[in-house]
Amino acid sequence: MKYTLTLLTALLLAPLALQAAEPAPIVLRDLPLLFADDSGIAAKTGVKRTVHPAKTRKEPVLEPDQPWEGQRVYVFGSVHMDETTNRMRLWYLAFPDYVLHATSVDGVRWVKEPLGLHDYKKSTANNIVHRLHSPSVQFDAGEKDPEKRFKMLGCRTGTKPSYHAAFSPDGLHWTPHPGNPVLKGGDNIMLARHPVTGEYLAFHRQGASLRGFRCRTVWLARSHDFQTWSEPELVFAPDEKDDTWATGPDQRTEVYNMSVYPHAAGFIGLPTMFRLTKRIPKSEAKSGQSPDDGPIDVQLVSSADGRTWERSEPRLNMIPRGAPGTFDGGSILGVSSTAMHFGDETWVYYTAMTTTHGGPIPPKRLSIGRAEWRRHGFVSLDAAGQGRVETKPLQLSAPTLIVNANASRGEMRVTLLEADGRPISVSNVLRADETRWCAFTNAPTDRPVRVVLELNNTRLYSVSSGTP
């Protein structure tokens, strides 16, 4: 009898245990669901994942043309849309470690308005807003303290570099965190937010011993309050495949930095892969010349948690370098810590170099370019014939379900299912190329749903919820 009761109790409790073990649904709020990996996919058949390199412009969108900018401007920084002014705001870097601010209505022509905040050669007629290396900026609309709506993390350089935080009510007037430094070490750093926990994520550069070399790698520290940070952990490094090109004794691949962009089910990253082809003796290096030489290119990686990263195959250059002698013909040194989604396009700003990393100044010159994709167009799931993609349970924030797909040579239909698989509704058929096609206007928001996308000669880029 005792055994029977125990078995009966276990059978009664089993459904509850299974229910408790089910993962939380993916929330579609202000971030889309991307398909760079399977982090948001329950099942798929008949589709192939394709990585799409960007289109670039022939000329830079921002050049060093002010005395305090010298010959070098970097987008070790961030770009945001200011909804109150309908202008884009860019925080960028000039050597040595001036944080500069510019605005634009189209993302191409940037205005460097004199702000009168910081002195440069006895004049405040400049656009300097702070002093940090690699200034990564986050706007926190949910911050209760209005003095901390904007948050910056960067590196204070010197004999003992370290990472420092700063706060601002408007993105212009910055107050250093009194507890600085917040992290040890110091170099390039890029900020992101976790789409579920809201944690601040600091992807920064530290050295690590790999295959007999001390290499540049990417480490992650996490914080809930932007003041106290976890112990950094190594999360991304070059692998043996990255070094198959190397033939010389000092040749190897390193990771110069990595910007990370969250989506509803995880993250995509744009690491800059540095092929170190030679070391220049310090006795031969000219002023401002790095002893480490070689080209730097941008690739794409993806992750469900920000810690374990999956390489895209083939390992394409996501931002192709220009022809030799052009403004971006030598290296892509880094990309903005945020991407800009404007209309039907997604833009990423990048630091362009006329030479490889170890080129002398001149001819080395650094400016800022813009890489362009279709909206959320980094990766697609492609069906050459019939294909099917079913998402994991999604919690929609609005009754509108929006799909980004190119069905101009085929067709696509979307079905809403209950979390347990029961059908709810079927969409009309899409036979066009749409970045924001409204599949449903009455989707449930009070419970999780699954989305099934049936594709025929169609490319699928993203699914989102909210205003088209």
LINFEN-V985127 format. One record per pair of residues at least 4 apart in sequence whose C-alpha atoms are under 8 Angstrom apart, sorted by the first residue. I is the first residue (numbers start at 1). J is the second residue. Records with the same first field share a line. If there is no record, write none. Layout:
I = J / J
This chain:
1 = 5
2 = 6
3 = 7
4 = 8
5 = 9
6 = 10
7 = 11
8 = 12
9 = 13
10 = 14
11 = 15
12 = 16
13 = 17
14 = 18
15 = 19
16 = 20
17 = 21
18 = 22
25 = 392 / 393 / 394 / 395 / 448
26 = 40 / 264 / 265 / 392 / 393 / 394 / 395
27 = 196 / 264 / 394 / 395 / 396 / 397
28 = 32 / 33 / 264 / 394 / 395 / 396 / 397 / 464 / 465
29 = 264 / 396 / 397 / 398 / 464 / 465 / 466
30 = 465 / 466
31 = 195 / 262 / 263 / 264 / 464
32 = 263 / 264 / 462 / 463 / 464 / 465
33 = 40 / 263 / 264 / 265 / 462 / 463 / 464
34 = 40 / 263 / 264 / 265 / 376 / 379 / 461 / 462 / 463
35 = 39 / 40 / 41 / 379 / 380 / 381 / 461 / 462
36 = 49 / 268 / 302 / 378 / 379 / 380
37 = 302 / 303
38 = 42
39 = 265 / 266 / 303 / 304
40 = 265 / 391 / 392
41 = 389 / 390 / 391 / 392
42 = 389 / 390 / 391 / 392
43 = 389 / 390 / 391
44 = 387 / 388 / 389 / 390
45 = 387 / 388 / 389
46 = 383 / 384 / 385 / 386 / 387 / 388
47 = 381 / 382 / 383 / 384 / 387 / 388 / 389
48 = 381 / 382 / 383
49 = 379 / 380 / 381 / 382
50 = 379 / 380 / 381 / 382
51 = 312 / 316 / 378 / 379 / 380
52 = 318 / 377 / 378 / 379 / 380
53 = 316 / 317 / 318 / 319 / 320 / 373 / 378
54 = 318 / 319 / 320 / 371 / 372 / 373 / 378
55 = 319 / 320 / 371 / 372 / 373
56 = 319 / 320 / 369 / 370 / 371 / 372
57 = 369 / 370 / 371
59 = 327 / 369
60 = 327 / 367 / 368 / 369 / 370
61 = 107 / 108 / 109 / 110 / 368 / 369 / 370
62 = 108 / 109 / 110 / 367 / 368 / 369
63 = 73 / 366 / 367 / 368
64 = 69 / 70 / 71 / 72 / 73 / 366 / 367
65 = 69 / 70
66 = 70
68 = 94 / 120
69 = 73 / 94 / 95
70 = 94 / 95
71 = 365 / 366
72 = 94 / 95 / 365 / 366 / 367
73 = 92 / 93 / 94 / 95 / 351 / 366 / 367 / 368
74 = 92 / 93 / 94 / 350 / 351 / 352 / 366 / 367 / 368
75 = 91 / 92 / 93 / 334 / 335 / 336 / 349 / 350 / 351 / 368
76 = 92 / 93 / 133 / 134 / 135 / 136 / 188 / 189 / 190 / 334 / 335 / 336 / 337 / 351
77 = 90 / 91 / 92 / 93 / 134 / 135 / 136 / 137 / 190 / 336 / 337
78 = 90 / 91 / 92 / 135 / 136 / 137 / 138 / 336 / 337 / 338
79 = 88 / 89 / 90 / 91 / 336 / 337 / 338 / 339 / 340
80 = 88 / 89 / 90 / 139 / 338 / 340
81 = 86 / 87 / 88 / 89 / 340
82 = 86 / 87 / 88 / 89
83 = 87
86 = 105
87 = 103 / 104 / 105 / 106
88 = 103 / 104 / 105 / 106 / 107
89 = 101 / 102 / 103 / 104
90 = 101 / 102 / 103
91 = 99 / 100 / 101 / 102 / 135 / 136 / 137
92 = 99 / 100 / 101 / 135
93 = 97 / 98 / 99 / 100 / 133 / 134 / 135
94 = 98 / 99 / 100
96 = 133
97 = 131 / 132 / 133 / 134
98 = 128 / 129 / 130 / 131 / 132 / 133
99 = 128 / 129 / 130 / 131 / 132 / 133 / 135
100 = 127 / 128 / 129 / 130
101 = 112 / 113 / 127 / 128 / 129 / 172
102 = 110 / 111 / 112 / 113 / 127
103 = 110 / 111 / 112 / 113
104 = 108 / 109 / 110 / 111
105 = 109 / 110
112 = 126 / 127
113 = 126 / 127
114 = 124 / 125 / 126 / 127
115 = 124 / 125 / 126 / 127 / 128 / 129
116 = 124 / 125 / 126 / 127
117 = 124 / 126 / 127 / 128 / 129 / 173
118 = 123 / 124 / 126 / 128 / 129 / 130
119 = 123 / 124 / 125
120 = 124 / 126
129 = 172 / 173 / 174
130 = 174
131 = 156
132 = 154 / 155 / 156 / 157 / 164
133 = 154 / 155 / 156 / 157 / 187 / 188
134 = 153 / 154 / 155 / 187 / 188 / 189 / 190
135 = 152 / 153 / 154 / 155 / 189 / 190
136 = 152 / 153 / 154 / 189 / 190 / 191 / 337
137 = 150 / 151 / 152 / 153 / 191 / 337
138 = 150 / 151 / 152 / 191 / 192
139 = 149 / 150 / 151
140 = 149 / 150 / 151
141 = 149
142 = 149
143 = 148 / 149
144 = 149
145 = 149
146 = 169
147 = 167 / 168 / 169
148 = 167 / 168 / 169
149 = 167 / 168 / 169 / 170
150 = 167 / 168 / 169 / 170 / 171
151 = 165 / 166 / 167 / 168 / 226
152 = 165 / 166 / 167
153 = 163 / 164 / 165 / 166 / 189 / 190 / 191
154 = 163 / 164 / 165 / 188 / 189
155 = 161 / 162 / 163 / 164 / 186 / 187 / 188 / 189
156 = 161 / 162 / 163 / 164 / 186
157 = 161 / 162 / 186 / 187
160 = 185
161 = 184 / 185 / 186 / 187
162 = 181 / 182 / 183 / 184 / 185 / 186 / 187
163 = 180 / 181 / 182 / 183 / 184 / 185 / 186 / 187
164 = 176 / 177 / 180 / 181 / 182 / 183
165 = 176 / 177 / 180 / 181 / 182 / 226 / 227
166 = 174 / 175 / 176 / 177
167 = 174 / 175 / 176 / 177
168 = 172 / 173 / 174 / 175
169 = 173 / 174
176 = 180
177 = 227
179 = 227
182 = 227 / 228 / 229
183 = 229
185 = 206
186 = 205 / 206
187 = 204 / 205 / 206
188 = 204 / 205 / 257
189 = 202 / 203 / 204 / 205 / 257
190 = 202 / 203 / 204 / 257 / 258 / 259 / 260 / 337
191 = 200 / 201 / 202 / 203 / 259 / 260 / 337
192 = 200 / 201 / 202 / 203 / 260 / 261 / 262 / 337 / 338
193 = 198 / 199 / 200 / 201 / 262
194 = 198 / 199 / 200 / 201 / 262 / 266
195 = 262 / 263 / 264 / 265 / 266
198 = 224
199 = 222 / 223 / 224 / 225
200 = 222 / 223 / 224 / 225 / 226
201 = 220 / 221 / 222 / 223
202 = 219 / 220 / 221 / 222
203 = 218 / 219 / 220 / 221 / 258 / 259 / 260
204 = 218 / 219 / 220 / 257 / 258
205 = 216 / 217 / 218 / 219 / 256 / 257
206 = 216 / 217 / 218 / 219
207 = 214 / 215 / 216 / 217
208 = 214 / 215 / 216 / 217
209 = 213 / 214 / 215
210 = 214 / 215
215 = 253 / 254 / 255
216 = 237 / 254 / 255 / 256
217 = 234 / 236 / 237 / 238 / 254 / 255 / 256 / 257
218 = 234 / 235 / 236 / 237 / 255 / 257 / 258
219 = 232 / 233 / 234 / 235 / 236
220 = 232 / 233 / 234 / 235 / 307
221 = 229 / 230 / 231 / 232 / 233
222 = 229 / 230 / 231 / 232
223 = 227 / 228 / 229 / 230
224 = 228 / 229
235 = 306 / 307 / 308 / 309
236 = 307 / 308 / 309
237 = 254 / 255
238 = 242 / 243 / 253 / 254 / 255
239 = 243
240 = 244
242 = 252 / 253
243 = 252 / 253
246 = 251 / 252 / 277
247 = 251
248 = 277
250 = 276 / 277 / 278 / 279
251 = 275 / 276 / 277 / 278
252 = 275 / 276 / 277
253 = 273 / 274 / 275 / 276
254 = 273 / 274 / 275 / 276
255 = 271 / 272 / 273 / 274
256 = 271 / 272 / 273 / 274 / 296 / 333 / 334
257 = 271 / 272 / 334
258 = 269 / 270 / 271 / 272 / 334 / 335
259 = 269 / 270 / 271 / 334 / 335 / 336 / 337 / 338
260 = 267 / 268 / 269 / 270 / 337 / 338
261 = 267 / 268 / 269 / 337 / 338 / 339
262 = 266 / 267 / 268
263 = 267 / 268
265 = 304
266 = 302 / 303 / 304 / 305 / 306
267 = 302 / 303 / 304 / 305 / 306
268 = 300 / 301 / 302 / 303
269 = 300 / 301 / 302
270 = 298 / 299 / 300 / 301 / 335
271 = 298 / 299 / 300 / 301
272 = 296 / 297 / 298 / 299 / 332 / 333 / 334
273 = 296 / 297 / 298 / 299
274 = 294 / 295 / 296 / 297
275 = 294 / 295 / 296
276 = 292 / 293 / 294 / 295
277 = 292 / 293 / 294
278 = 292 / 293 / 294
279 = 291 / 292 / 293
280 = 284 / 285 / 290 / 291 / 292 / 293 / 358
281 = 285 / 291
282 = 291
285 = 289 / 290 / 291 / 360
286 = 360 / 361
287 = 360 / 361
288 = 360 / 361
289 = 358 / 359 / 360 / 361
290 = 357 / 358 / 359 / 360
291 = 358
292 = 357 / 358
293 = 356 / 357 / 358 / 359
294 = 356 / 357 / 358
295 = 330 / 331 / 332 / 355 / 356 / 357
296 = 330 / 331 / 332 / 333 / 356 / 357
297 = 317 / 318 / 319 / 320 / 321 / 331 / 332 / 333
298 = 317 / 318 / 319 / 332 / 334
299 = 315 / 316 / 317 / 318 / 319
300 = 311 / 312 / 315 / 316 / 318
301 = 309 / 310 / 311 / 312
302 = 309 / 310 / 311 / 312
303 = 307 / 308 / 309 / 310
304 = 308 / 309
311 = 315
319 = 332 / 371
321 = 328 / 329 / 330 / 331 / 332
322 = 326 / 327 / 328 / 329 / 330
323 = 328 / 329
324 = 329 / 330 / 354
325 = 329 / 330 / 354 / 355
326 = 330 / 354
327 = 352 / 353 / 354 / 365 / 366 / 367
328 = 332 / 352 / 353 / 354 / 355 / 369
329 = 352 / 353 / 354 / 355
330 = 352 / 353 / 354 / 355 / 356 / 357
331 = 352 / 353 / 354 / 355 / 356 / 357
332 = 350 / 351 / 352 / 353
333 = 350 / 351 / 352 / 353 / 357
334 = 350 / 351 / 352
335 = 348 / 349 / 350 / 351
336 = 348 / 349 / 350
338 = 348
339 = 346 / 347 / 348 / 349
340 = 346 / 347 / 348
341 = 345 / 346 / 347 / 375 / 376
342 = 346 / 347 / 375
343 = 375
344 = 374 / 375 / 435
345 = 372 / 373 / 374 / 375 / 376
346 = 372 / 373 / 374 / 375 / 376 / 377
347 = 370 / 371 / 372 / 373
348 = 370 / 371 / 372
349 = 368 / 369 / 370 / 371
350 = 368 / 369 / 370 / 371
351 = 366 / 367 / 368 / 369
352 = 366 / 367 / 368 / 369
353 = 357 / 364 / 365 / 366 / 367
354 = 363 / 364 / 365 / 366
355 = 359 / 363 / 364 / 365
359 = 363 / 364
360 = 364
361 = 365
373 = 377 / 378
374 = 435
375 = 435
376 = 461 / 462
377 = 461
379 = 461
380 = 459 / 460 / 461 / 462
381 = 459 / 460 / 461
382 = 457 / 458 / 459 / 460
383 = 387 / 455 / 456 / 457 / 458 / 459
384 = 456 / 457 / 458
385 = 455 / 456 / 457
386 = 454 / 455 / 456 / 457
387 = 454 / 455 / 456
388 = 452 / 453 / 454 / 455
389 = 452 / 453 / 454
390 = 450 / 451 / 452 / 453
391 = 450 / 451 / 452
392 = 450 / 451
393 = 419 / 448 / 449 / 450 / 451
394 = 448 / 449 / 450 / 451
395 = 445 / 446 / 447 / 448 / 449
396 = 401 / 443 / 444 / 445 / 448 / 449 / 465
397 = 445 / 465 / 466
398 = 443 / 445 / 465 / 466
399 = 440 / 441 / 442 / 443 / 444 / 445 / 465 / 466
400 = 438 / 439 / 440 / 441 / 442 / 443 / 465 / 466 / 467 / 468
401 = 438 / 439 / 440 / 441 / 443 / 463 / 464 / 465 / 466
402 = 436 / 437 / 438 / 439 / 440 / 463 / 464 / 465 / 466 / 468
403 = 434 / 435 / 436 / 437 / 438 / 439 / 460 / 461 / 462 / 463 / 464
404 = 434 / 435 / 436 / 437 / 460 / 461 / 462 / 463
405 = 433 / 434 / 435 / 437 / 458 / 459 / 460 / 461 / 462
406 = 432 / 433 / 434 / 435 / 458 / 459 / 460
407 = 411 / 412 / 430 / 431 / 432 / 433 / 434 / 456 / 457 / 458 / 459
408 = 431 / 432 / 433 / 458
409 = 431 / 432 / 457 / 458
410 = 431 / 455 / 456 / 457 / 458
411 = 429 / 430 / 431 / 432 / 455 / 456 / 457 / 458
412 = 429 / 430 / 431 / 453 / 454 / 455 / 456 / 458
413 = 426 / 427 / 428 / 429 / 430 / 453 / 454 / 455
414 = 426 / 427 / 428 / 429 / 439 / 451 / 452 / 453 / 454
415 = 423 / 424 / 425 / 426 / 427 / 451 / 452 / 453
416 = 423 / 424 / 425 / 426 / 443 / 449 / 450 / 451 / 452
417 = 421 / 422 / 423 / 424 / 425 / 449 / 450 / 451 / 452
418 = 422 / 423 / 424 / 448 / 449 / 450
419 = 448 / 449 / 450
421 = 450
427 = 439 / 440
428 = 439
436 = 468
437 = 468
438 = 468
444 = 448 / 449
455 = 459
